[in-house]
Amino acid sequence: MNWNQWLNMGGYGAYVWSAYGLTAIVLVWNWLSPLLRRREVMRKLKSWYRQEERLP
């Protein structure tokens, strides 16, 4: 078996590799999304605390 046959997977390679690719994209998004959201929430909280400190 050569690499081309292995990548083709008996004619189902396009479906298999696209499923692996989509899964990888979803996993990366599930890892990255909370990190970006946390950064946004922290920025808003810092701004809110700064405003609270200025009040008399």
VMD Tcl script that draws the C-alpha trace (Angstrom):
set ca {
  {0.00 0.00 0.00}
  {1.42 3.38 -0.96}
  {0.61 6.83 0.44}
  {-1.79 7.73 -2.34}
  {-3.90 4.64 -1.71}
  {-3.83 5.27 2.02}
  {-4.94 8.91 1.61}
  {-7.66 7.91 -0.88}
  {-9.02 5.25 1.53}
  {-10.80 3.25 -1.12}
  {-12.66 6.25 -2.53}
  {-13.83 7.58 0.86}
  {-10.79 9.74 1.55}
  {-12.53 13.04 0.83}
  {-15.24 12.28 3.38}
  {-12.87 10.92 6.00}
  {-10.32 13.72 5.76}
  {-12.97 16.45 5.67}
  {-14.51 14.95 8.83}
  {-11.08 14.95 10.52}
  {-10.51 18.53 9.41}
  {-13.88 19.74 10.64}
  {-13.35 17.97 13.95}
  {-9.96 19.63 14.36}
  {-11.47 23.05 13.63}
  {-14.24 22.51 16.20}
  {-11.76 21.33 18.84}
  {-9.52 24.35 18.30}
  {-12.54 26.67 18.45}
  {-13.74 25.02 21.68}
  {-10.30 25.61 23.17}
  {-9.82 29.17 21.88}
  {-13.30 30.63 22.36}
  {-13.33 30.64 26.18}
  {-9.86 32.19 26.26}
  {-10.98 35.06 24.05}
  {-14.21 35.48 26.01}
  {-12.30 35.54 29.30}
  {-10.04 38.29 27.98}
  {-13.07 40.37 27.01}
  {-14.76 39.85 30.39}
  {-11.59 40.75 32.28}
  {-11.19 43.94 30.24}
  {-14.79 44.95 31.02}
  {-14.38 44.17 34.73}
  {-11.19 46.24 34.97}
  {-12.96 49.14 33.31}
  {-15.91 48.79 35.67}
  {-13.66 48.69 38.74}
  {-11.80 51.81 37.57}
  {-15.10 53.63 37.22}
  {-16.19 52.49 40.69}
  {-12.99 53.84 42.25}
  {-13.64 57.31 40.80}
  {-17.06 57.62 42.45}
  {-17.19 59.66 45.67}
}
mol new
graphics top color blue
foreach p $ca { graphics top sphere $p radius 0.5 }
foreach p [lrange $ca 0 end-1] q [lrange $ca 1 end] { graphics top cylinder $p $q radius 0.2 }
display resetview
